[in-house]
Structures are given as C-alpha cells and as structure tokens.
C-alpha cells in the first residue's frame, strides 16, 4: 500500500501544531461529514467508505515524511516526534456504502482526539466526495435506461488520472454499472470486465470483412463487432452478418454489434431489422460514444433498439457536476468527564449554518408499503418512538408540518471503527451494488426522477431544532452585547 499519510492540506498540520502547542491536541471532539446540496438530483449514493477507512487506519509518518515536514521550518522537534507516533484512536460512525443520502445529513461522523479528527478532514473529503459523486452519476445513468439493457463503465482513458479511474470505476459499479473496461479495477475489486475492439483493429486489415473474420476467429464464443468504422449500414452491419453466418455454420453463437457514432436511434433500429431479417434476433446491439442519462433517456424515447450501453467520459468525470462539495465540520467538544458541548457554525447564508451536537440519523418507513417517508436527524442519545404519531417540520420553514404514523424508524449510522479498531466487515462491491438497488427501490419515483424531482424530507428532531435555535439566539445576543459594549468604549 502506498503511503498517503501526507494526502492533506498544510493547514491541517499547522492547526495540529497549534493545538499541540496549546495542549488541546488530545481534547476529544466530534466532526460530521455531509454535503449541502447536489445539483444533479435530490439524492446521492454514499461511496468511498472502505478506501477512507484504509487511509484513516494506516497513517504512518515515515522518516521521509518527517524529514520533509522538518524542511518546512514550521514545526518543532517535539511535534514531529508526536506525529511519528500518531495513530487514529477514535470512533467512526457512517452510513453504509450504497445508501441513498440527502443534503445536510451526517453521512460520516468522527469522535476522536482533536488533532486526529482535524488531520483526517482533507483525505476523507477527497475520497468520499469523489466516489459519492461518481456513484450518484452512475445511478442516474443506470436508472435512465429504465431496465432496458446493462450499463458498462468505459471511462478510464478520460478519467483525471489513475486513481480517479480506478476508484471511479469502483463507484460506478456501486451506482449500478454491470462491468468496467478498467482491467486493474476488475482485478482489484473482483468485478466483471468488458470490452471488444477499437477502430484500429478494423483499419489495420485490408478490408472490414477480413478484420471481422479475424476477430471472430480469435473470439468465436464472444464475437461483438464494431461496425461504424467506414459505413455502418452499407458496410459494417452487412459484413458483420456475413461473419455471423459463418460462425453459426461452425456451431457458434454470435454476440452482436457495437455502434460508436452517428444517429444511434436511427442506426440501431435499422441494424436491428437487418440482423433480425438475417436470422440473428438474439444478437445484441451495444452503443457507446459520449452517452449520459439525458442522451440515454432521449434514445429510449425515440424507440432505439439498444441492449447495452457503454458510458465513459460523462460518467467517470461527472461532466455536468465535477465536484460534490461535501464538507466536514466540528459539531461538539467532549470533556474528560464525558460531557458533550455542542458547537455550531453561523453564516448569513442559511444553508451554511451547521447542525450542532453529536447526532444520529434515522430513516422513517411506512409500515404498510415499506416506502421511505422522511429522514430525521436527532441528538445522539435520542430514540425515535415509532409507536406514536410523529410531527415532522421543515428545519427552516417550520410552519410546514407533516404528521406521520404507522411507521418504523431505522438508524442509518453504523459503527465502523471503535477505539481505532475496525469493527465493520466491508461487503463485496457487487453486494454493495445490490444493497444500493434495494434501498433505492424503497423511494417513490417522484424523488428519483430525472427532471424536477420532488424534494425528500430531511428534518431535525424537536430537541435538536430547539438546541440549534437556542444556540443561534445566544450567539447573536453575545455578539450584539459585545458590539454595544465596544460602542460605549469608543
């Protein structure tokens, strides 16, 4: 494993040094990781937890790291020696990978000594922001197919570097892709890999027909031919059919064709009829070429005859939203006797006011149909009584109320790390994908649709809301009193 300990911003280290110098570094605190909004769609698919924990639990400031930090002339020897021996000793609570999550919800919470919790910020955000973003984009793209064919992740060559390509492929699988073209990701995560030929294969042979025959000879049991190198309908598909007949005569079953350019709706319908008329109705049509959820949705509306979708650039880069924008904020300080003091960040922008305290997160389900009703953020020690009706209200527009009854409350934050030790068994990637699909199935289509989705309710418990309002009021009062006092001293 590469040593990624210094995958951090400098200010994490300079703050850590300040905490150390003022004897605050071992003070226990609580931080929450969450995102404020997702412009792509109302929900996101949580991803990246396994890699985040690999980072968190494998810090090691080796001699090379310490020598580099020493060269910056920012830290004394005592602090550098402290770093050399620093390991993560705290607790981590998080939603499971593949879980649909919503703005404002704590999807990961750390309770640890201040210097450790603060140092973790940059890497956790780097890993979880990226994979959650790609998993969400993948989920949208896969849902856009409406179950008409599988989606293959084809984005490695356009990813922003090797790590983004590898972990982006992982996230794409979580979001619903059936396979990836990325061989190292297939090896690392034990997921299916897929791919056939490029145009260079066809161009290297004297004729398209000879190229197809050579490929069929190499892969008689998995012959999928790229038919748009020269002329899709006049050359590509007829030559493919000719080779398919030869394969069939030899006792093999042709796989199908791939279209990578042109009017995919028109070409797929024409190619489908040509192959059907030639006696190959089981041969599939795969398409690729700058696809995303919008173009896929359009193709389906046009009646395109497509069985599988190879999606690359716009998935692996999340082209229309290149960053998720997750944040990591201090929410509480824990005294030596265990007393928890909530903390809050204020802002003139209401969306940037944080939710204070050590918290929990629940999802409320209708007992009759099993569908999700709303999510509820509570204080950590609160329990949700699902035997009694519960009044939900908008956290800002509090006059908007909704009473729910006959529901069950399911906690979403699970203990991942306790006292610096991993206590959670990570499932396989395909198991995470299956879990994610099962969870999405518990949401009404109104919340998941591509255009103008209904906003899903994420509310605060009465106790948490009161705490937040009281803290805002107290801070505003202190600020006003201090201002009035300063005017009197002028």
C-alpha positions as CSV (number, residue, x, y, z in Angstrom):
1,X,0.0,0.0,0.0
2,X,1.3,3.5,-0.9
3,X,1.9,5.8,2.0
4,X,-0.7,8.5,1.5
5,X,-0.4,10.0,5.0
6,X,0.5,13.4,3.7
7,X,-2.6,13.5,1.4
8,X,-3.7,16.6,3.3
9,X,-3.7,20.3,3.2
10,X,-1.0,22.2,5.0
11,X,-3.4,23.9,7.3
12,X,-4.4,20.6,8.9
13,X,-0.7,20.3,10.1
14,X,-0.3,24.0,11.1
15,X,-3.6,23.8,13.1
16,X,-2.4,20.5,14.6
17,X,0.8,22.1,15.7
18,X,-1.2,25.0,17.2
19,X,-3.4,22.5,19.1
20,X,-0.2,20.7,20.3
21,X,1.4,23.9,21.5
22,X,-1.6,24.9,23.4
23,X,-2.2,21.4,24.9
24,X,-5.5,21.0,23.1
25,X,-4.5,18.2,20.7
26,X,-5.9,15.4,22.9
27,X,-9.2,17.1,23.5
28,X,-12.0,14.9,22.3
29,X,-14.2,16.3,19.6
30,X,-17.0,15.3,17.1
31,X,-16.9,16.1,13.4
32,X,-19.6,15.5,10.8
33,X,-19.1,14.9,7.0
34,X,-22.0,15.9,4.9
35,X,-22.9,17.8,1.7
36,X,-25.1,20.8,1.5
37,X,-26.7,20.2,-1.9
38,X,-26.4,18.1,-5.0
39,X,-27.2,20.0,-8.2
40,X,-27.5,16.7,-10.1
41,X,-30.5,15.3,-8.3
42,X,-32.0,15.3,-4.8
43,X,-30.3,12.2,-3.6
44,X,-26.6,11.0,-3.6
45,X,-25.2,7.5,-3.3
46,X,-22.7,7.2,-0.4
47,X,-19.5,5.7,-1.6
48,X,-15.8,5.6,-0.7
49,X,-16.0,4.5,2.9
50,X,-13.7,1.5,2.5
51,X,-10.9,3.5,1.0
52,X,-11.4,6.3,3.5
53,X,-11.0,3.8,6.4
54,X,-7.9,2.3,4.7
55,X,-6.4,5.8,4.8
56,X,-7.6,6.6,8.3
57,X,-6.3,3.4,9.9
58,X,-3.0,3.3,8.1
59,X,-1.3,6.6,8.9
60,X,2.4,6.3,9.2
61,X,4.6,9.4,9.2
62,X,7.8,7.7,8.0
63,X,11.3,9.1,8.1
64,X,10.9,10.7,4.6
65,X,7.7,12.4,5.7
66,X,9.2,13.7,8.9
67,X,12.3,14.9,7.0
68,X,10.1,16.8,4.6
69,X,8.0,18.4,7.3
70,X,11.2,19.4,9.1
71,X,12.4,21.1,6.0
72,X,9.4,23.4,6.0
73,X,10.7,25.1,9.2
74,X,7.2,25.3,10.6
75,X,7.2,22.7,13.4
76,X,9.4,21.9,16.4
77,X,11.1,18.5,17.1
78,X,8.6,17.6,19.8
79,X,5.7,17.9,17.4
80,X,7.4,16.0,14.7
81,X,8.1,13.2,17.2
82,X,4.5,13.2,18.2
83,X,3.4,12.9,14.6
84,X,5.8,10.0,14.1
85,X,3.9,8.0,16.7
86,X,0.4,9.3,15.9
87,X,-2.2,6.7,15.1
88,X,-6.0,7.0,14.8
89,X,-7.6,6.0,18.1
90,X,-11.1,7.4,17.7
91,X,-14.5,6.2,16.7
92,X,-16.2,6.4,13.2
93,X,-19.9,6.1,12.5
94,X,-21.1,6.1,8.9
95,X,-23.9,5.2,6.5
96,X,-23.3,2.0,4.6
97,X,-21.8,2.4,1.1
98,X,-24.6,2.4,-1.5
99,X,-27.1,4.1,0.8
100,X,-29.1,6.9,-0.7
101,X,-28.4,10.1,1.3
102,X,-29.6,13.7,1.2
103,X,-28.3,17.2,1.8
104,X,-27.5,18.1,5.4
105,X,-27.3,14.6,6.7
106,X,-24.2,13.4,8.6
107,X,-23.0,10.5,6.4
108,X,-19.9,10.1,8.4
109,X,-19.1,11.2,12.0
110,X,-15.8,11.0,13.8
111,X,-15.3,11.2,17.5
112,X,-11.6,11.4,18.3
113,X,-8.8,13.5,19.7
114,X,-8.8,16.9,18.1
115,X,-5.5,16.6,16.2
116,X,-6.6,13.3,14.7
117,X,-10.1,14.3,13.7
118,X,-8.8,17.6,12.2
119,X,-6.0,15.9,10.3
120,X,-8.4,13.4,8.8
121,X,-10.5,16.1,7.1
122,X,-8.8,16.5,3.7
123,X,-8.3,12.9,2.8
124,X,-11.8,11.9,3.9
125,X,-13.4,14.6,1.8
126,X,-11.1,13.8,-1.1
127,X,-12.1,10.1,-1.1
128,X,-15.8,10.3,-0.2
129,X,-16.6,13.4,-2.3
130,X,-15.2,11.8,-5.4
131,X,-16.7,8.3,-5.1
132,X,-20.1,9.6,-3.9
133,X,-20.2,11.9,-6.9
134,X,-19.4,9.2,-9.4
135,X,-21.7,6.6,-7.8
136,X,-24.5,9.2,-7.9
137,X,-23.9,9.9,-11.6
138,X,-23.8,6.2,-12.3
139,X,-27.1,5.7,-10.5
140,X,-28.7,8.4,-12.6
141,X,-27.4,6.9,-15.9
142,X,-28.4,3.3,-15.0
143,X,-31.9,4.5,-13.9
144,X,-32.2,6.3,-17.2
145,X,-32.1,3.0,-19.1
146,X,-35.4,2.0,-17.5
147,X,-34.1,-1.5,-17.2
148,X,-33.6,-1.8,-21.0
149,X,-30.1,-3.1,-21.1
150,X,-27.0,-3.1,-19.0
151,X,-24.6,-0.2,-18.5
152,X,-20.8,-0.7,-18.8
153,X,-18.3,1.8,-17.4
154,X,-15.9,2.8,-20.2
155,X,-14.2,5.9,-18.8
156,X,-10.6,5.1,-17.8
157,X,-8.9,6.9,-20.7
158,X,-10.8,10.1,-19.8
159,X,-10.5,9.9,-16.0
160,X,-8.4,12.6,-14.3
161,X,-5.5,10.3,-13.5
162,X,-5.1,6.6,-12.5
163,X,-6.6,6.9,-9.0
164,X,-9.7,8.7,-10.3
165,X,-10.0,6.0,-13.0
166,X,-9.7,3.1,-10.6
167,X,-11.8,4.4,-7.7
168,X,-14.2,6.0,-10.2
169,X,-14.8,2.6,-11.7
170,X,-15.5,1.2,-8.2
171,X,-18.0,4.0,-7.6
172,X,-19.7,3.4,-11.0
173,X,-20.2,-0.2,-10.1
174,X,-21.8,0.8,-6.8
175,X,-24.1,3.1,-8.7
176,X,-25.3,0.3,-10.9
177,X,-22.9,-0.4,-13.8
178,X,-22.7,-4.1,-14.6
179,X,-19.0,-4.1,-15.5
180,X,-16.0,-1.9,-16.3
181,X,-13.5,-1.8,-19.1
182,X,-10.8,-1.0,-16.5
183,X,-8.8,-4.2,-16.0
184,X,-6.9,-3.1,-12.9
185,X,-10.2,-2.1,-11.3
186,X,-11.7,-5.5,-12.2
187,X,-8.7,-7.2,-10.6
188,X,-8.6,-5.1,-7.5
189,X,-12.4,-5.2,-6.8
190,X,-13.3,-8.6,-8.3
191,X,-15.9,-7.2,-10.6
192,X,-16.7,-8.1,-14.3
193,X,-14.7,-6.5,-17.0
194,X,-16.0,-5.9,-20.5
195,X,-14.7,-4.7,-23.9
196,X,-14.2,-5.8,-27.5
197,X,-12.3,-4.0,-30.2
198,X,-11.3,-0.5,-31.3
199,X,-11.4,1.1,-34.8
200,X,-7.7,0.4,-35.2
201,X,-8.4,-3.3,-35.4
202,X,-10.7,-2.8,-38.4
203,X,-8.4,-0.2,-40.0
204,X,-5.3,-2.5,-39.7
205,X,-6.8,-5.1,-42.1
206,X,-7.1,-4.7,-45.9
207,X,-10.9,-4.9,-45.6
208,X,-13.6,-4.6,-43.0
209,X,-14.7,-8.2,-43.7
210,X,-11.2,-9.6,-43.2
211,X,-11.0,-7.7,-39.9
212,X,-14.3,-9.1,-38.7
213,X,-13.3,-12.6,-39.7
214,X,-10.0,-12.4,-37.8
215,X,-11.8,-11.2,-34.7
216,X,-14.4,-14.0,-35.0
217,X,-11.5,-16.5,-35.3
218,X,-10.0,-15.1,-32.1
219,X,-13.2,-15.0,-30.1
220,X,-15.8,-17.3,-31.7
221,X,-17.8,-17.5,-28.4
222,X,-17.8,-13.8,-27.7
223,X,-17.9,-12.1,-31.1
224,X,-19.1,-8.5,-30.8
225,X,-18.1,-6.4,-33.8
226,X,-17.6,-2.6,-34.1
227,X,-19.5,-1.7,-37.3
228,X,-19.1,2.1,-37.7
229,X,-15.5,2.4,-38.9
230,X,-16.5,3.1,-42.6
231,X,-20.2,2.9,-43.3
232,X,-22.5,1.4,-40.7
233,X,-25.4,0.3,-42.8
234,X,-23.8,-0.2,-46.2
235,X,-20.7,-2.0,-44.9
236,X,-20.4,-2.6,-41.2
237,X,-23.7,-4.4,-40.5
238,X,-23.7,-6.4,-43.8
239,X,-20.1,-7.6,-43.1
240,X,-21.0,-8.5,-39.5
241,X,-24.0,-10.5,-40.7
242,X,-21.8,-12.3,-43.2
243,X,-19.3,-13.3,-40.4
244,X,-22.2,-14.2,-38.1
245,X,-23.5,-16.7,-40.7
246,X,-20.0,-18.3,-40.9
247,X,-19.9,-18.5,-37.1
248,X,-23.3,-20.1,-37.0
249,X,-22.4,-22.6,-39.6
250,X,-19.4,-23.5,-37.5
251,X,-21.6,-24.1,-34.4
252,X,-21.0,-20.8,-32.6
253,X,-23.5,-18.1,-31.4
254,X,-22.5,-14.5,-32.4
255,X,-22.7,-11.9,-29.6
256,X,-23.7,-8.8,-31.6
257,X,-22.5,-5.4,-32.8
258,X,-21.4,-2.1,-31.3
259,X,-22.2,1.4,-32.6
260,X,-19.9,4.2,-31.5
261,X,-21.1,7.2,-33.7
262,X,-23.8,8.6,-35.8
263,X,-27.5,8.8,-35.1
264,X,-27.7,5.9,-32.6
265,X,-31.5,5.8,-32.6
266,X,-31.8,5.5,-36.4
267,X,-28.8,3.2,-36.8
268,X,-29.9,0.8,-34.0
269,X,-33.4,0.4,-35.5
270,X,-32.1,-0.2,-39.0
271,X,-29.4,-2.6,-37.7
272,X,-31.9,-4.5,-35.6
273,X,-34.1,-5.1,-38.6
274,X,-31.2,-6.2,-40.7
275,X,-30.0,-8.7,-38.2
276,X,-33.5,-10.0,-37.5
277,X,-34.1,-10.5,-41.2
278,X,-30.8,-12.3,-41.4
279,X,-31.8,-14.7,-38.7
280,X,-30.0,-13.2,-35.7
281,X,-32.6,-11.8,-33.4
282,X,-30.6,-12.8,-30.4
283,X,-27.6,-10.7,-31.5
284,X,-27.3,-7.7,-29.2
285,X,-26.7,-4.0,-30.1
286,X,-24.3,-2.2,-27.9
287,X,-23.8,1.6,-28.2
288,X,-21.1,3.9,-26.9
289,X,-20.0,7.5,-27.6
290,X,-20.4,10.4,-25.1
291,X,-23.5,8.9,-23.5
292,X,-25.1,10.2,-20.3
293,X,-28.5,10.0,-18.6
294,X,-30.0,12.7,-20.9
295,X,-28.9,11.1,-24.2
296,X,-29.9,7.6,-23.0
297,X,-33.4,8.9,-22.0
298,X,-33.7,10.5,-25.4
299,X,-32.7,7.4,-27.2
300,X,-35.3,5.3,-25.3
301,X,-38.0,7.8,-26.1
302,X,-37.1,7.5,-29.8
303,X,-37.5,3.8,-29.6
304,X,-33.9,2.9,-30.1
305,X,-33.1,-0.8,-30.3
306,X,-30.2,-1.0,-27.8
307,X,-29.3,-3.8,-25.4
308,X,-26.2,-2.4,-23.7
309,X,-24.7,0.9,-23.1
310,X,-21.0,1.8,-22.8
311,X,-20.7,5.0,-20.9
312,X,-17.3,6.7,-20.5
313,X,-16.4,10.4,-20.3
314,X,-19.6,11.9,-18.9
315,X,-19.7,9.2,-16.2
316,X,-16.1,9.0,-15.0
317,X,-15.8,12.8,-14.9
318,X,-19.3,13.5,-13.8
319,X,-19.2,16.1,-16.6
320,X,-22.2,18.3,-15.5
321,X,-21.1,18.4,-11.8
322,X,-17.4,18.0,-11.4
323,X,-17.4,18.2,-7.6
324,X,-19.9,17.1,-4.9
325,X,-19.0,19.8,-2.4
326,X,-19.1,17.8,0.8
327,X,-17.9,19.5,3.9
328,X,-16.5,18.4,7.3
329,X,-17.5,20.5,10.3
330,X,-16.9,20.4,14.1
331,X,-20.1,19.7,15.9
332,X,-19.2,19.0,19.5
333,X,-16.4,19.0,22.1
334,X,-16.3,16.2,24.7
335,X,-14.9,17.0,28.1
336,X,-12.8,14.5,30.1
337,X,-15.9,13.6,32.2
338,X,-17.9,12.8,29.0
339,X,-19.9,16.0,28.9
340,X,-20.7,16.9,25.3
341,X,-20.7,20.6,24.5
342,X,-22.4,21.3,21.1
343,X,-20.8,23.6,18.6
344,X,-22.3,25.5,15.7
345,X,-21.1,27.5,12.7
346,X,-23.2,30.5,11.8
347,X,-23.4,32.3,8.5
348,X,-25.6,34.9,6.7
349,X,-26.2,32.1,4.3
350,X,-28.8,29.9,6.0
351,X,-27.6,26.8,4.2
352,X,-24.2,27.1,5.7
353,X,-25.4,27.2,9.3
354,X,-24.4,23.8,10.7
355,X,-26.4,21.4,12.9
356,X,-24.8,21.2,16.3
357,X,-24.1,18.3,18.7
358,X,-23.2,14.6,18.5
359,X,-26.1,13.3,16.3
360,X,-27.8,10.3,14.8
361,X,-29.7,9.8,11.6
362,X,-32.9,7.8,11.1
363,X,-34.9,6.9,8.1
364,X,-38.7,6.6,8.6
365,X,-40.5,3.9,6.6
366,X,-44.3,3.3,6.1
367,X,-45.1,0.1,7.8
368,X,-47.7,-0.8,5.2
369,X,-45.8,-0.4,2.0
370,X,-42.2,-0.2,3.2
371,X,-41.5,3.0,1.4
372,X,-39.4,5.8,2.8
373,X,-41.3,8.8,4.2
374,X,-38.5,11.1,5.5
375,X,-35.2,11.2,7.3
376,X,-34.8,12.5,10.8
377,X,-31.6,13.9,12.3
378,X,-31.6,13.6,16.1
379,X,-29.3,14.1,19.1
380,X,-27.1,11.0,19.6
381,X,-28.9,9.8,22.7
382,X,-32.4,10.3,21.4
383,X,-34.6,7.4,20.4
384,X,-37.4,7.7,17.9
385,X,-40.7,6.3,19.3
386,X,-42.3,4.7,16.3
387,X,-45.3,3.5,18.3
388,X,-46.7,7.1,18.4
389,X,-47.5,9.6,15.7
390,X,-44.6,12.0,14.9
391,X,-44.9,15.5,13.6
392,X,-42.2,16.4,11.1
393,X,-41.5,20.0,10.2
394,X,-39.2,21.9,7.8
395,X,-36.0,22.9,9.6
396,X,-36.2,26.4,8.3
397,X,-39.8,27.0,7.2
398,X,-41.2,25.5,10.4
399,X,-44.8,26.2,9.6
400,X,-44.6,23.4,7.1
401,X,-45.7,20.3,9.1
402,X,-46.5,16.7,8.3
403,X,-47.7,14.1,10.8
404,X,-46.6,10.5,10.2
405,X,-47.9,7.4,11.9
406,X,-47.7,3.7,11.5
407,X,-44.0,4.0,10.6
408,X,-40.8,2.4,11.7
409,X,-37.5,4.2,12.3
410,X,-34.2,2.7,11.1
411,X,-30.9,4.1,12.2
412,X,-28.6,4.8,9.3
413,X,-25.3,5.5,11.1
414,X,-23.4,2.3,11.8
415,X,-20.3,1.9,14.0
416,X,-17.3,1.4,11.6
417,X,-14.3,2.0,13.9
418,X,-14.2,1.8,17.7
419,X,-11.2,2.9,19.6
420,X,-9.1,2.9,16.5
421,X,-10.0,-0.7,15.5
422,X,-12.1,-1.6,12.5
423,X,-15.3,-3.4,13.8
424,X,-17.2,-3.4,10.5
425,X,-17.0,-6.1,7.8
426,X,-17.0,-4.5,4.3
427,X,-19.1,-6.3,1.8
428,X,-18.0,-7.1,-1.7
429,X,-18.6,-4.5,-4.4
430,X,-21.3,-6.4,-6.1
431,X,-23.0,-6.8,-2.7
432,X,-22.8,-3.1,-2.2
433,X,-24.4,-2.6,-5.6
434,X,-27.3,-5.0,-4.7
435,X,-27.8,-3.2,-1.4
436,X,-27.9,0.2,-3.1
437,X,-30.5,-1.0,-5.6
438,X,-32.6,-2.5,-2.8
439,X,-32.5,0.8,-0.9
440,X,-33.4,2.9,-3.9
441,X,-36.4,0.7,-4.5
442,X,-37.8,2.0,-1.2
443,X,-38.2,5.5,-2.6
444,X,-41.1,6.7,-4.7
445,X,-40.3,7.6,-8.3
446,X,-41.1,11.3,-7.5
447,X,-37.9,11.6,-5.5
448,X,-35.7,9.8,-8.1
449,X,-37.0,11.1,-11.4
450,X,-34.5,12.9,-13.7
451,X,-36.5,16.1,-14.2
452,X,-37.8,18.3,-11.4
453,X,-37.7,15.6,-8.7
454,X,-39.8,16.1,-5.5
455,X,-37.6,17.2,-2.6
456,X,-37.3,14.4,0.0
457,X,-37.9,15.5,3.6
458,X,-34.9,15.7,5.9
459,X,-36.0,17.1,9.3
460,X,-34.5,17.8,12.7
461,X,-35.9,16.3,15.8
462,X,-37.7,18.8,18.1
463,X,-34.8,18.6,20.6
464,X,-32.1,19.2,18.0
465,X,-34.0,22.0,16.4
466,X,-34.6,23.8,19.8
467,X,-30.9,23.4,20.6
468,X,-29.9,24.9,17.3
469,X,-32.3,27.9,17.6
470,X,-31.2,28.5,21.2
471,X,-27.5,28.4,20.2
472,X,-28.1,30.8,17.3
473,X,-30.0,33.2,19.6
474,X,-27.3,33.0,22.4
475,X,-24.5,33.7,19.9
476,X,-26.4,36.6,18.3
477,X,-27.1,38.1,21.7
478,X,-23.5,37.8,22.8
479,X,-22.4,39.4,19.5
480,X,-24.9,42.2,20.0
481,X,-23.9,42.8,23.6
482,X,-20.2,42.9,22.6
483,X,-21.0,45.4,19.9
484,X,-22.9,47.6,22.2
485,X,-20.1,47.4,24.8
486,X,-17.5,48.3,22.2
487,X,-19.5,51.4,21.1
488,X,-19.6,52.5,24.7
489,X,-15.9,52.3,25.0
490,X,-15.2,54.4,21.9
